[in-house]
Amino acid sequence: MTNSVKEARQKKELTQVQLAELVNVSRQTIISIETNRYIPSVELSLKLAKALGKKVEDLFALD
């Protein structure tokens, strides 16, 4: 699975800390998602999409 969370976050001019606070997770979780070391749950994926103004399918894709 690949994702474009980092690119979407940077486009919204959010820091990792700010995004983490918006979706109620740690900064380390955001780092792990952005580096493809962690696949978020459906709930977290939906929260990320909402916070970043994207659709889930625009943020995450199967290889």
PDB file of N, CA, C, O and CB in Angstrom:
ATOM      1  N   MET A   1       0.838  -1.171   0.000  1.00  0.00           N
ATOM      2  CA  MET A   1       0.000   0.000   0.000  1.00  0.00           C
ATOM      3  C   MET A   1       0.890   1.243   0.000  1.00  0.00           C
ATOM      4  O   MET A   1       1.912   1.297   0.684  1.00  0.00           O
ATOM      5  CB  MET A   1      -0.958  -0.007   1.215  1.00  0.00           C
ATOM      6  N   THR A   2       0.487   2.212  -0.764  1.00  0.00           N
ATOM      7  CA  THR A   2       1.198   3.492  -0.798  1.00  0.00           C
ATOM      8  C   THR A   2       0.238   4.586  -0.330  1.00  0.00           C
ATOM      9  O   THR A   2      -0.979   4.403  -0.325  1.00  0.00           O
ATOM     10  CB  THR A   2       1.750   3.803  -2.239  1.00  0.00           C
ATOM     11  N   ASN A   3       0.803   5.714   0.059  1.00  0.00           N
ATOM     12  CA  ASN A   3      -0.064   6.811   0.466  1.00  0.00           C
ATOM     13  C   ASN A   3       0.566   8.149   0.108  1.00  0.00           C
ATOM     14  O   ASN A   3       1.767   8.252  -0.143  1.00  0.00           O
ATOM     15  CB  ASN A   3      -0.350   6.742   1.969  1.00  0.00           C
ATOM     16  N   SER A   4      -0.278   9.160   0.092  1.00  0.00           N
ATOM     17  CA  SER A   4       0.183  10.509  -0.211  1.00  0.00           C
ATOM     18  C   SER A   4      -0.138  11.453   0.959  1.00  0.00           C
ATOM     19  O   SER A   4      -0.416  12.636   0.761  1.00  0.00           O
ATOM     20  CB  SER A   4      -0.468  11.021  -1.521  1.00  0.00           C
ATOM     21  N   VAL A   5      -0.093  10.912   2.162  1.00  0.00           N
ATOM     22  CA  VAL A   5      -0.408  11.702   3.349  1.00  0.00           C
ATOM     23  C   VAL A   5       0.584  12.853   3.508  1.00  0.00           C
ATOM     24  O   VAL A   5       0.186  13.987   3.775  1.00  0.00           O
ATOM     25  CB  VAL A   5      -0.400  10.812   4.606  1.00  0.00           C
ATOM     26  N   LYS A   6       1.861  12.564   3.345  1.00  0.00           N
ATOM     27  CA  LYS A   6       2.876  13.606   3.531  1.00  0.00           C
ATOM     28  C   LYS A   6       2.664  14.757   2.550  1.00  0.00           C
ATOM     29  O   LYS A   6       2.710  15.925   2.936  1.00  0.00           O
ATOM     30  CB  LYS A   6       4.286  13.017   3.358  1.00  0.00           C
ATOM     31  N   GLU A   7       2.436  14.426   1.296  1.00  0.00           N
ATOM     32  CA  GLU A   7       2.240  15.455   0.282  1.00  0.00           C
ATOM     33  C   GLU A   7       0.990  16.280   0.576  1.00  0.00           C
ATOM     34  O   GLU A   7       1.007  17.504   0.452  1.00  0.00           O
ATOM     35  CB  GLU A   7       2.140  14.822  -1.108  1.00  0.00           C
ATOM     36  N   ALA A   8      -0.088  15.609   0.963  1.00  0.00           N
ATOM     37  CA  ALA A   8      -1.329  16.323   1.275  1.00  0.00           C
ATOM     38  C   ALA A   8      -1.156  17.199   2.513  1.00  0.00           C
ATOM     39  O   ALA A   8      -1.674  18.314   2.559  1.00  0.00           O
ATOM     40  CB  ALA A   8      -2.483  15.329   1.489  1.00  0.00           C
ATOM     41  N   ARG A   9      -0.436  16.707   3.508  1.00  0.00           N
ATOM     42  CA  ARG A   9      -0.175  17.482   4.720  1.00  0.00           C
ATOM     43  C   ARG A   9       0.639  18.737   4.396  1.00  0.00           C
ATOM     44  O   ARG A   9       0.322  19.833   4.859  1.00  0.00           O
ATOM     45  CB  ARG A   9       0.566  16.618   5.759  1.00  0.00           C
ATOM     46  N   GLN A  10       1.677  18.562   3.603  1.00  0.00           N
ATOM     47  CA  GLN A  10       2.520  19.697   3.246  1.00  0.00           C
ATOM     48  C   GLN A  10       1.753  20.719   2.412  1.00  0.00           C
ATOM     49  O   GLN A  10       1.953  21.925   2.563  1.00  0.00           O
ATOM     50  CB  GLN A  10       3.753  19.220   2.484  1.00  0.00           C
ATOM     51  N   LYS A  11       0.884  20.242   1.541  1.00  0.00           N
ATOM     52  CA  LYS A  11       0.087  21.150   0.714  1.00  0.00           C
ATOM     53  C   LYS A  11      -0.848  22.002   1.580  1.00  0.00           C
ATOM     54  O   LYS A  11      -1.107  23.164   1.266  1.00  0.00           O
ATOM     55  CB  LYS A  11      -0.730  20.351  -0.323  1.00  0.00           C
ATOM     56  N   LYS A  12      -1.352  21.413   2.672  1.00  0.00           N
ATOM     57  CA  LYS A  12      -2.213  22.142   3.608  1.00  0.00           C
ATOM     58  C   LYS A  12      -1.389  22.964   4.602  1.00  0.00           C
ATOM     59  O   LYS A  12      -1.941  23.642   5.468  1.00  0.00           O
ATOM     60  CB  LYS A  12      -3.122  21.164   4.364  1.00  0.00           C
ATOM     61  N   GLU A  13      -0.062  22.894   4.467  1.00  0.00           N
ATOM     62  CA  GLU A  13       0.872  23.619   5.337  1.00  0.00           C
ATOM     63  C   GLU A  13       0.676  23.269   6.810  1.00  0.00           C
ATOM     64  O   GLU A  13       0.677  24.141   7.679  1.00  0.00           O
ATOM     65  CB  GLU A  13       0.709  25.121   5.141  1.00  0.00           C
ATOM     66  N   LEU A  14       0.508  21.969   7.069  1.00  0.00           N
ATOM     67  CA  LEU A  14       0.389  21.459   8.427  1.00  0.00           C
ATOM     68  C   LEU A  14       1.678  20.755   8.824  1.00  0.00           C
ATOM     69  O   LEU A  14       2.317  20.107   7.996  1.00  0.00           O
ATOM     70  CB  LEU A  14      -0.815  20.501   8.551  1.00  0.00           C
ATOM     71  N   THR A  15       2.057  20.881  10.078  1.00  0.00           N
ATOM     72  CA  THR A  15       3.184  20.098  10.581  1.00  0.00           C
ATOM     73  C   THR A  15       2.672  18.715  10.956  1.00  0.00           C
ATOM     74  O   THR A  15       1.464  18.491  11.028  1.00  0.00           O
ATOM     75  CB  THR A  15       3.866  20.797  11.806  1.00  0.00           C
ATOM     76  N   GLN A  16       3.587  17.799  11.193  1.00  0.00           N
ATOM     77  CA  GLN A  16       3.190  16.469  11.648  1.00  0.00           C
ATOM     78  C   GLN A  16       2.471  16.562  12.985  1.00  0.00           C
ATOM     79  O   GLN A  16       1.504  15.838  13.222  1.00  0.00           O
ATOM     80  CB  GLN A  16       4.415  15.544  11.762  1.00  0.00           C
ATOM     81  N   VAL A  17       2.931  17.439  13.854  1.00  0.00           N
ATOM     82  CA  VAL A  17       2.303  17.621  15.169  1.00  0.00           C
ATOM     83  C   VAL A  17       0.883  18.145  15.013  1.00  0.00           C
ATOM     84  O   VAL A  17      -0.032  17.664  15.682  1.00  0.00           O
ATOM     85  CB  VAL A  17       3.133  18.587  16.041  1.00  0.00           C
ATOM     86  N   GLN A  18       0.692  19.122  14.140  1.00  0.00           N
ATOM     87  CA  GLN A  18      -0.645  19.678  13.934  1.00  0.00           C
ATOM     88  C   GLN A  18      -1.613  18.634  13.391  1.00  0.00           C
ATOM     89  O   GLN A  18      -2.753  18.542  13.848  1.00  0.00           O
ATOM     90  CB  GLN A  18      -0.579  20.866  12.983  1.00  0.00           C
ATOM     91  N   LEU A  19      -1.163  17.850  12.418  1.00  0.00           N
ATOM     92  CA  LEU A  19      -2.019  16.802  11.864  1.00  0.00           C
ATOM     93  C   LEU A  19      -2.333  15.759  12.926  1.00  0.00           C
ATOM     94  O   LEU A  19      -3.473  15.309  13.043  1.00  0.00           O
ATOM     95  CB  LEU A  19      -1.351  16.140  10.647  1.00  0.00           C
ATOM     96  N   ALA A  20      -1.330  15.376  13.695  1.00  0.00           N
ATOM     97  CA  ALA A  20      -1.535  14.387  14.763  1.00  0.00           C
ATOM     98  C   ALA A  20      -2.600  14.871  15.745  1.00  0.00           C
ATOM     99  O   ALA A  20      -3.461  14.098  16.165  1.00  0.00           O
ATOM    100  CB  ALA A  20      -0.210  14.109  15.510  1.00  0.00           C
ATOM    101  N   GLU A  21      -2.539  16.147  16.108  1.00  0.00           N
ATOM    102  CA  GLU A  21      -3.531  16.697  17.034  1.00  0.00           C
ATOM    103  C   GLU A  21      -4.928  16.710  16.424  1.00  0.00           C
ATOM    104  O   GLU A  21      -5.912  16.466  17.121  1.00  0.00           O
ATOM    105  CB  GLU A  21      -3.136  18.108  17.451  1.00  0.00           C
ATOM    106  N   LEU A  22      -5.018  16.994  15.124  1.00  0.00           N
ATOM    107  CA  LEU A  22      -6.323  17.019  14.458  1.00  0.00           C
ATOM    108  C   LEU A  22      -7.005  15.654  14.447  1.00  0.00           C
ATOM    109  O   LEU A  22      -8.229  15.561  14.537  1.00  0.00           O
ATOM    110  CB  LEU A  22      -6.166  17.514  13.037  1.00  0.00           C
ATOM    111  N   VAL A  23      -6.200  14.596  14.337  1.00  0.00           N
ATOM    112  CA  VAL A  23      -6.781  13.250  14.241  1.00  0.00           C
ATOM    113  C   VAL A  23      -6.591  12.440  15.527  1.00  0.00           C
ATOM    114  O   VAL A  23      -6.914  11.254  15.581  1.00  0.00           O
ATOM    115  CB  VAL A  23      -6.161  12.499  13.068  1.00  0.00           C
ATOM    116  N   ASN A  24      -6.062  13.101  16.557  1.00  0.00           N
ATOM    117  CA  ASN A  24      -5.962  12.490  17.885  1.00  0.00           C
ATOM    118  C   ASN A  24      -5.021  11.290  17.956  1.00  0.00           C
ATOM    119  O   ASN A  24      -5.353  10.265  18.552  1.00  0.00           O
ATOM    120  CB  ASN A  24      -7.317  12.068  18.336  1.00  0.00           C
ATOM    121  N   VAL A  25      -3.850  11.426  17.346  1.00  0.00           N
ATOM    122  CA  VAL A  25      -2.812  10.392  17.440  1.00  0.00           C
ATOM    123  C   VAL A  25      -1.479  11.082  17.766  1.00  0.00           C
ATOM    124  O   VAL A  25      -1.413  12.308  17.847  1.00  0.00           O
ATOM    125  CB  VAL A  25      -2.708   9.556  16.097  1.00  0.00           C
ATOM    126  N   SER A  26      -0.437  10.295  17.949  1.00  0.00           N
ATOM    127  CA  SER A  26       0.882  10.868  18.223  1.00  0.00           C
ATOM    128  C   SER A  26       1.577  11.274  16.926  1.00  0.00           C
ATOM    129  O   SER A  26       1.229  10.810  15.840  1.00  0.00           O
ATOM    130  CB  SER A  26       1.753   9.866  19.000  1.00  0.00           C
ATOM    131  N   ARG A  27       2.557  12.143  17.067  1.00  0.00           N
ATOM    132  CA  ARG A  27       3.381  12.535  15.916  1.00  0.00           C
ATOM    133  C   ARG A  27       4.070  11.305  15.326  1.00  0.00           C
ATOM    134  O   ARG A  27       4.220  11.192  14.110  1.00  0.00           O
ATOM    135  CB  ARG A  27       4.435  13.602  16.330  1.00  0.00           C
ATOM    136  N   GLN A  28       4.486  10.390  16.193  1.00  0.00           N
ATOM    137  CA  GLN A  28       5.154   9.168  15.733  1.00  0.00           C
ATOM    138  C   GLN A  28       4.238   8.351  14.824  1.00  0.00           C
ATOM    139  O   GLN A  28       4.706   7.736  13.866  1.00  0.00           O
ATOM    140  CB  GLN A  28       5.601   8.315  16.934  1.00  0.00           C
ATOM    141  N   THR A  29       2.954   8.339  15.112  1.00  0.00           N
ATOM    142  CA  THR A  29       2.005   7.615  14.253  1.00  0.00           C
ATOM    143  C   THR A  29       1.962   8.248  12.869  1.00  0.00           C
ATOM    144  O   THR A  29       1.949   7.539  11.863  1.00  0.00           O
ATOM    145  CB  THR A  29       0.589   7.606  14.880  1.00  0.00           C
ATOM    146  N   ILE A  30       1.940   9.569  12.813  1.00  0.00           N
ATOM    147  CA  ILE A  30       1.940  10.268  11.518  1.00  0.00           C
ATOM    148  C   ILE A  30       3.224   9.940  10.756  1.00  0.00           C
ATOM    149  O   ILE A  30       3.182   9.658   9.558  1.00  0.00           O
ATOM    150  CB  ILE A  30       1.804  11.810  11.718  1.00  0.00           C
ATOM    151  N   ILE A  31       4.356   9.976  11.445  1.00  0.00           N
ATOM    152  CA  ILE A  31       5.637   9.630  10.810  1.00  0.00           C
ATOM    153  C   ILE A  31       5.579   8.215  10.242  1.00  0.00           C
ATOM    154  O   ILE A  31       5.995   7.981   9.107  1.00  0.00           O
ATOM    155  CB  ILE A  31       6.806   9.753  11.823  1.00  0.00           C
ATOM    156  N   SER A  32       5.068   7.279  11.024  1.00  0.00           N
ATOM    157  CA  SER A  32       5.004   5.876  10.580  1.00  0.00           C
ATOM    158  C   SER A  32       4.086   5.701   9.377  1.00  0.00           C
ATOM    159  O   SER A  32       4.376   4.903   8.485  1.00  0.00           O
ATOM    160  CB  SER A  32       4.526   4.981  11.721  1.00  0.00           C
ATOM    161  N   ILE A  33       2.986   6.437   9.348  1.00  0.00           N
ATOM    162  CA  ILE A  33       2.080   6.372   8.197  1.00  0.00           C
ATOM    163  C   ILE A  33       2.772   6.950   6.960  1.00  0.00           C
ATOM    164  O   ILE A  33       2.737   6.350   5.886  1.00  0.00           O
ATOM    165  CB  ILE A  33       0.757   7.139   8.491  1.00  0.00           C
ATOM    166  N   GLU A  34       3.393   8.107   7.118  1.00  0.00           N
ATOM    167  CA  GLU A  34       4.032   8.775   5.979  1.00  0.00           C
ATOM    168  C   GLU A  34       5.184   7.964   5.396  1.00  0.00           C
ATOM    169  O   GLU A  34       5.476   8.077   4.205  1.00  0.00           O
ATOM    170  CB  GLU A  34       4.537  10.140   6.397  1.00  0.00           C
ATOM    171  N   THR A  35       5.839   7.154   6.214  1.00  0.00           N
ATOM    172  CA  THR A  35       6.964   6.351   5.738  1.00  0.00           C
ATOM    173  C   THR A  35       6.549   4.910   5.423  1.00  0.00           C
ATOM    174  O   THR A  35       7.397   4.037   5.236  1.00  0.00           O
ATOM    175  CB  THR A  35       8.079   6.351   6.778  1.00  0.00           C
ATOM    176  N   ASN A  36       5.239   4.676   5.367  1.00  0.00           N
ATOM    177  CA  ASN A  36       4.695   3.357   5.021  1.00  0.00           C
ATOM    178  C   ASN A  36       5.109   2.240   5.972  1.00  0.00           C
ATOM    179  O   ASN A  36       5.190   1.081   5.566  1.00  0.00           O
ATOM    180  CB  ASN A  36       5.119   2.993   3.637  1.00  0.00           C
ATOM    181  N   ARG A  37       5.371   2.574   7.228  1.00  0.00           N
ATOM    182  CA  ARG A  37       5.674   1.549   8.228  1.00  0.00           C
ATOM    183  C   ARG A  37       4.432   1.148   9.009  1.00  0.00           C
ATOM    184  O   ARG A  37       4.460   0.181   9.770  1.00  0.00           O
ATOM    185  CB  ARG A  37       6.751   2.045   9.187  1.00  0.00           C
ATOM    186  N   TYR A  38       3.352   1.878   8.827  1.00  0.00           N
ATOM    187  CA  TYR A  38       2.111   1.618   9.555  1.00  0.00           C
ATOM    188  C   TYR A  38       0.933   1.884   8.638  1.00  0.00           C
ATOM    189  O   TYR A  38       0.855   2.935   8.002  1.00  0.00           O
ATOM    190  CB  TYR A  38       2.015   2.490  10.834  1.00  0.00           C
ATOM    191  N   ILE A  39       0.015   0.925   8.572  1.00  0.00           N
ATOM    192  CA  ILE A  39      -1.208   1.093   7.788  1.00  0.00           C
ATOM    193  C   ILE A  39      -2.319   1.462   8.771  1.00  0.00           C
ATOM    194  O   ILE A  39      -2.650   0.671   9.654  1.00  0.00           O
ATOM    195  CB  ILE A  39      -1.567  -0.219   6.966  1.00  0.00           C
ATOM    196  N   PRO A  40      -2.888   2.642   8.626  1.00  0.00           N
ATOM    197  CA  PRO A  40      -3.902   3.087   9.591  1.00  0.00           C
ATOM    198  C   PRO A  40      -5.210   2.312   9.464  1.00  0.00           C
ATOM    199  O   PRO A  40      -5.523   1.743   8.419  1.00  0.00           O
ATOM    200  CB  PRO A  40      -4.174   4.570   9.411  1.00  0.00           C
ATOM    201  N   SER A  41      -5.956   2.311  10.553  1.00  0.00           N
ATOM    202  CA  SER A  41      -7.280   1.691  10.560  1.00  0.00           C
ATOM    203  C   SER A  41      -8.207   2.479   9.628  1.00  0.00           C
ATOM    204  O   SER A  41      -7.872   3.570   9.168  1.00  0.00           O
ATOM    205  CB  SER A  41      -7.863   1.635  12.010  1.00  0.00           C
ATOM    206  N   VAL A  42      -9.364   1.904   9.367  1.00  0.00           N
ATOM    207  CA  VAL A  42     -10.358   2.598   8.544  1.00  0.00           C
ATOM    208  C   VAL A  42     -10.753   3.910   9.217  1.00  0.00           C
ATOM    209  O   VAL A  42     -10.861   4.942   8.556  1.00  0.00           O
ATOM    210  CB  VAL A  42     -11.610   1.703   8.312  1.00  0.00           C
ATOM    211  N   GLU A  43     -10.967   3.870  10.525  1.00  0.00           N
ATOM    212  CA  GLU A  43     -11.366   5.073  11.250  1.00  0.00           C
ATOM    213  C   GLU A  43     -10.306   6.168  11.137  1.00  0.00           C
ATOM    214  O   GLU A  43     -10.633   7.325  10.869  1.00  0.00           O
ATOM    215  CB  GLU A  43     -11.623   4.742  12.722  1.00  0.00           C
ATOM    216  N   LEU A  44      -9.040   5.806  11.340  1.00  0.00           N
ATOM    217  CA  LEU A  44      -7.970   6.788  11.250  1.00  0.00           C
ATOM    218  C   LEU A  44      -7.812   7.287   9.813  1.00  0.00           C
ATOM    219  O   LEU A  44      -7.546   8.469   9.593  1.00  0.00           O
ATOM    220  CB  LEU A  44      -6.651   6.189  11.756  1.00  0.00           C
ATOM    221  N   SER A  45      -7.971   6.410   8.854  1.00  0.00           N
ATOM    222  CA  SER A  45      -7.898   6.816   7.443  1.00  0.00           C
ATOM    223  C   SER A  45      -8.976   7.846   7.121  1.00  0.00           C
ATOM    224  O   SER A  45      -8.718   8.819   6.414  1.00  0.00           O
ATOM    225  CB  SER A  45      -8.043   5.589   6.516  1.00  0.00           C
ATOM    226  N   LEU A  46     -10.176   7.633   7.636  1.00  0.00           N
ATOM    227  CA  LEU A  46     -11.269   8.585   7.416  1.00  0.00           C
ATOM    228  C   LEU A  46     -10.981   9.918   8.092  1.00  0.00           C
ATOM    229  O   LEU A  46     -11.256  10.974   7.523  1.00  0.00           O
ATOM    230  CB  LEU A  46     -12.593   8.012   7.933  1.00  0.00           C
ATOM    231  N   LYS A  47     -10.432   9.880   9.297  1.00  0.00           N
ATOM    232  CA  LYS A  47     -10.076  11.111  10.008  1.00  0.00           C
ATOM    233  C   LYS A  47      -8.994  11.882   9.257  1.00  0.00           C
ATOM    234  O   LYS A  47      -9.067  13.104   9.134  1.00  0.00           O
ATOM    235  CB  LYS A  47      -9.600  10.789  11.435  1.00  0.00           C
ATOM    236  N   LEU A  48      -7.993  11.164   8.757  1.00  0.00           N
ATOM    237  CA  LEU A  48      -6.923  11.806   7.990  1.00  0.00           C
ATOM    238  C   LEU A  48      -7.484  12.459   6.733  1.00  0.00           C
ATOM    239  O   LEU A  48      -7.144  13.599   6.414  1.00  0.00           O
ATOM    240  CB  LEU A  48      -5.834  10.784   7.616  1.00  0.00           C
ATOM    241  N   ALA A  49      -8.337  11.739   6.027  1.00  0.00           N
ATOM    242  CA  ALA A  49      -8.927  12.268   4.799  1.00  0.00           C
ATOM    243  C   ALA A  49      -9.723  13.540   5.093  1.00  0.00           C
ATOM    244  O   ALA A  49      -9.618  14.524   4.361  1.00  0.00           O
ATOM    245  CB  ALA A  49      -9.833  11.209   4.134  1.00  0.00           C
ATOM    246  N   LYS A  50     -10.507  13.516   6.150  1.00  0.00           N
ATOM    247  CA  LYS A  50     -11.309  14.692   6.514  1.00  0.00           C
ATOM    248  C   LYS A  50     -10.402  15.866   6.884  1.00  0.00           C
ATOM    249  O   LYS A  50     -10.629  16.990   6.438  1.00  0.00           O
ATOM    250  CB  LYS A  50     -12.260  14.359   7.690  1.00  0.00           C
ATOM    251  N   ALA A  51      -9.382  15.611   7.694  1.00  0.00           N
ATOM    252  CA  ALA A  51      -8.474  16.676   8.130  1.00  0.00           C
ATOM    253  C   ALA A  51      -7.712  17.292   6.961  1.00  0.00           C
ATOM    254  O   ALA A  51      -7.388  18.479   6.975  1.00  0.00           O
ATOM    255  CB  ALA A  51      -7.488  16.137   9.158  1.00  0.00           C
ATOM    256  N   LEU A  52      -7.428  16.471   5.947  1.00  0.00           N
ATOM    257  CA  LEU A  52      -6.643  16.937   4.809  1.00  0.00           C
ATOM    258  C   LEU A  52      -7.505  17.374   3.625  1.00  0.00           C
ATOM    259  O   LEU A  52      -6.981  17.804   2.597  1.00  0.00           O
ATOM    260  CB  LEU A  52      -5.700  15.853   4.368  1.00  0.00           C
ATOM    261  N   GLY A  53      -8.829  17.264   3.771  1.00  0.00           N
ATOM    262  CA  GLY A  53      -9.725  17.689   2.699  1.00  0.00           C
ATOM    263  C   GLY A  53      -9.638  16.804   1.470  1.00  0.00           C
ATOM    264  O   GLY A  53      -9.771  17.283   0.344  1.00  0.00           O
ATOM    265  N   LYS A  54      -9.416  15.516   1.682  1.00  0.00           N
ATOM    266  CA  LYS A  54      -9.267  14.556   0.579  1.00  0.00           C
ATOM    267  C   LYS A  54     -10.221  13.389   0.778  1.00  0.00           C
ATOM    268  O   LYS A  54     -10.795  13.222   1.853  1.00  0.00           O
ATOM    269  CB  LYS A  54      -7.807  14.045   0.481  1.00  0.00           C
ATOM    270  N   LYS A  55     -10.387  12.584  -0.264  1.00  0.00           N
ATOM    271  CA  LYS A  55     -11.080  11.307  -0.156  1.00  0.00           C
ATOM    272  C   LYS A  55     -10.055  10.265   0.278  1.00  0.00           C
ATOM    273  O   LYS A  55      -8.872  10.385  -0.038  1.00  0.00           O
ATOM    274  CB  LYS A  55     -11.770  10.905  -1.513  1.00  0.00           C
ATOM    275  N   VAL A  56     -10.504   9.255   0.994  1.00  0.00           N
ATOM    276  CA  VAL A  56      -9.596   8.194   1.445  1.00  0.00           C
ATOM    277  C   VAL A  56      -8.861   7.583   0.253  1.00  0.00           C
ATOM    278  O   VAL A  56      -7.659   7.324   0.322  1.00  0.00           O
ATOM    279  CB  VAL A  56     -10.376   7.099   2.214  1.00  0.00           C
ATOM    280  N   GLU A  57      -9.582   7.357  -0.825  1.00  0.00           N
ATOM    281  CA  GLU A  57      -8.959   6.725  -1.993  1.00  0.00           C
ATOM    282  C   GLU A  57      -7.950   7.641  -2.678  1.00  0.00           C
ATOM    283  O   GLU A  57      -7.128   7.177  -3.468  1.00  0.00           O
ATOM    284  CB  GLU A  57     -10.026   6.310  -2.989  1.00  0.00           C
ATOM    285  N   ASP A  58      -8.006   8.939  -2.378  1.00  0.00           N
ATOM    286  CA  ASP A  58      -6.988   9.851  -2.908  1.00  0.00           C
ATOM    287  C   ASP A  58      -5.720   9.820  -2.064  1.00  0.00           C
ATOM    288  O   ASP A  58      -4.644  10.167  -2.550  1.00  0.00           O
ATOM    289  CB  ASP A  58      -7.535  11.277  -2.973  1.00  0.00           C
ATOM    290  N   LEU A  59      -5.839   9.410  -0.806  1.00  0.00           N
ATOM    291  CA  LEU A  59      -4.684   9.335   0.092  1.00  0.00           C
ATOM    292  C   LEU A  59      -3.994   7.980   0.075  1.00  0.00           C
ATOM    293  O   LEU A  59      -2.773   7.898   0.205  1.00  0.00           O
ATOM    294  CB  LEU A  59      -5.112   9.654   1.493  1.00  0.00           C
ATOM    295  N   PHE A  60      -4.782   6.908  -0.086  1.00  0.00           N
ATOM    296  CA  PHE A  60      -4.234   5.553   0.010  1.00  0.00           C
ATOM    297  C   PHE A  60      -4.545   4.745  -1.245  1.00  0.00           C
ATOM    298  O   PHE A  60      -5.634   4.841  -1.809  1.00  0.00           O
ATOM    299  CB  PHE A  60      -4.791   4.837   1.245  1.00  0.00           C
ATOM    300  N   ALA A  61      -3.563   3.945  -1.671  1.00  0.00           N
ATOM    301  CA  ALA A  61      -3.743   3.104  -2.867  1.00  0.00           C
ATOM    302  C   ALA A  61      -3.041   1.769  -2.670  1.00  0.00           C
ATOM    303  O   ALA A  61      -1.986   1.689  -2.040  1.00  0.00           O
ATOM    304  CB  ALA A  61      -3.197   3.817  -4.136  1.00  0.00           C
ATOM    305  N   LEU A  62      -3.641   0.733  -3.216  1.00  0.00           N
ATOM    306  CA  LEU A  62      -2.982  -0.578  -3.217  1.00  0.00           C
ATOM    307  C   LEU A  62      -1.940  -0.609  -4.317  1.00  0.00           C
ATOM    308  O   LEU A  62      -2.136  -0.024  -5.382  1.00  0.00           O
ATOM    309  CB  LEU A  62      -4.013  -1.729  -3.407  1.00  0.00           C
ATOM    310  N   ASP A  63      -0.842  -1.284  -4.064  1.00  0.00           N
ATOM    311  CA  ASP A  63       0.218  -1.399  -5.075  1.00  0.00           C
ATOM    312  C   ASP A  63      -0.213  -2.292  -6.223  1.00  0.00           C
ATOM    313  O   ASP A  63       0.553  -2.501  -7.163  1.00  0.00           O
ATOM    314  CB  ASP A  63       1.502  -1.945  -4.447  1.00  0.00           C
TER     315      ASP A  63
END
